[in-house]
């Protein structure tokens, strides 16, 4: 290992090292959070696998609801343009005509399950740094 850093790679080849994800406690709307992540990191976090979810989950204080980079109006893609293959919806979700922006529950009852919210609602969020 040339850099001396440990790299975690998911089955699909995605770098899921914990140092690529940043929890931001400040509550912003989904679009404001996306702009913040794009300015200071790369984008809102996308979650492509169960392994990646575990890394993201460990960055968030328990019992939080945080915005992630999934927007239901982006043709089933993450905000960074990656096609969504992994799904982790809470049973009964997504529901129509609820919100288009997605948050993930970091709690003991429904850990990591996704729910949709209004894009104007403010939540803490998770940013991801590029490769």
Secondary structure, 3 states (H helix, E strand, C coil): CCCCCCCCECCCCCECCHHHEEEEEEEECHHHHHHHHHHHCCEECCCCCHHHHHHHHCCCCCCEEEEEEEECCCCCEECCCCECCCCCECCCCCCCCCCCEEEEEECCCCCCCEEEECCCCCEEEEEECCC
